[in-house]
């Protein structure tokens, strides 16, 4: 089992801007996929985001890093904006 932790910006900035039905889907994906086998359900990122991984949930992307048995989530945003805002946050 992997433990999930969130960056402060995810709780303050990202989650309040997501509609409730998508929050439920994202929460379900985190609880089922990222707590069990994050390396299988996600894909590695390249270039400036090397070392991070992404999980796709509909039109949203969850960018995270696996550190031992901990999954640290850094950003949850729509795919149209996530890759432009991610380098500033990471």
ABEGO torsion letter per residue (X at the ends): XBBBBBBAAAAAAAAAABBAAAAAAAAAAAAAAAAABAAAABBBBBEAABGBBBBBBEABBBBBBBBEABBBBABBBBAAAAAAAAAAAX
